[in-house]
Amino acid sequence: MPRLTAGSHGRLEWLLVPAFPLSVAYLLAIRWQLAPPGFAPIIALALLPTAYILVVVAGGLGRGRAVRLALAALELAWCALGAAVVGTAIGLRSG
């Protein structure tokens, strides 16, 4: 497997883009009762920053590594918050 270099990380940045807007869209769809609450979409979205963290840690992508790891950790925290909101929605629907 080729080692990732500082110049090759640009192709991996897209892993950090969709988690936040898609999770917000999903939470709004739950709020507006357009989608049933479930953990699968939030867990699937949490896999993107997790994969990015694994690539950054394994590849040692050089400059800005701490910033990218912090951003990915922030997105994971957002997904955890989203999971809590989904759990609350499931609890409220069950009575």
C-alpha positions as CSV (number, residue, x, y, z in Angstrom):
1,M,0.0,0.0,0.0
2,P,1.5,3.3,-1.0
3,R,2.2,5.7,1.9
4,L,0.1,8.9,1.9
5,T,2.1,12.1,1.6
6,A,1.2,15.7,2.6
7,G,0.2,16.4,-1.0
8,S,-2.2,13.4,-1.3
9,H,-4.5,14.4,1.6
10,G,-6.6,16.8,-0.5
11,R,-8.5,13.9,-2.1
12,L,-9.6,12.7,1.4
13,E,-11.0,16.0,2.6
14,W,-14.4,15.1,1.1
15,L,-14.9,12.6,4.0
16,L,-15.4,15.6,6.3
17,V,-17.9,17.5,4.2
18,P,-21.1,15.5,4.1
19,A,-21.5,14.5,7.8
20,F,-22.7,17.8,9.2
21,P,-25.2,19.0,6.5
22,L,-26.6,15.6,6.0
23,S,-27.1,15.0,9.7
24,V,-28.8,18.4,10.0
25,A,-31.1,17.5,7.1
26,Y,-31.9,14.2,8.7
27,L,-32.7,15.7,12.1
28,L,-34.9,18.3,10.4
29,A,-36.7,15.6,8.5
30,I,-37.4,13.9,11.8
31,R,-38.5,17.1,13.4
32,W,-40.9,17.8,10.5
33,Q,-42.0,14.1,10.6
34,L,-40.9,13.4,7.1
35,A,-38.6,10.5,8.2
36,P,-38.9,8.0,11.0
37,P,-36.2,8.3,13.7
38,G,-33.5,5.7,13.5
39,F,-29.8,5.3,14.4
40,A,-28.6,3.9,11.1
41,P,-28.3,7.2,9.2
42,I,-26.4,8.9,12.0
43,I,-24.1,5.9,12.4
44,A,-23.5,5.8,8.7
45,L,-22.6,9.5,8.7
46,A,-20.3,9.0,11.7
47,L,-18.3,6.5,9.6
48,L,-17.0,9.2,7.3
49,P,-15.0,11.2,9.9
50,T,-14.0,8.0,11.6
51,A,-12.5,6.8,8.3
52,Y,-10.7,10.1,7.9
53,I,-9.2,9.9,11.4
54,L,-8.0,6.4,10.6
55,V,-6.4,7.5,7.4
56,V,-4.7,10.6,9.0
57,V,-3.4,8.6,11.9
58,A,-2.2,5.7,9.8
59,G,-0.8,7.8,7.0
60,G,0.8,10.6,9.0
61,L,-0.2,13.4,6.7
62,G,2.3,16.0,7.9
63,R,1.4,19.6,8.3
64,G,-2.0,20.5,9.7
65,R,-2.5,17.0,11.1
66,A,-3.7,18.2,14.5
67,V,-6.2,20.6,12.9
68,R,-7.6,17.9,10.6
69,L,-7.9,15.5,13.6
70,A,-9.6,18.1,15.7
71,L,-12.1,18.9,12.9
72,A,-12.9,15.2,12.4
73,A,-13.3,14.8,16.2
74,L,-15.7,17.7,16.2
75,E,-17.8,16.0,13.5
76,L,-17.8,12.8,15.5
77,A,-19.0,14.8,18.5
78,W,-21.8,16.3,16.4
79,C,-22.8,12.8,15.3
80,A,-23.0,11.7,18.9
81,L,-25.2,14.7,19.7
82,G,-27.3,13.7,16.7
83,A,-27.6,10.2,18.0
84,A,-28.8,11.6,21.3
85,V,-31.5,13.7,19.5
86,V,-32.6,10.6,17.6
87,G,-32.8,8.6,20.8
88,T,-35.0,11.3,22.3
89,A,-37.2,11.4,19.3
90,I,-37.6,7.6,19.5
91,G,-38.4,7.8,23.2
92,L,-41.0,10.5,22.6
93,R,-42.7,8.6,19.8
94,S,-42.9,5.4,21.9
95,G,-44.9,7.2,24.6
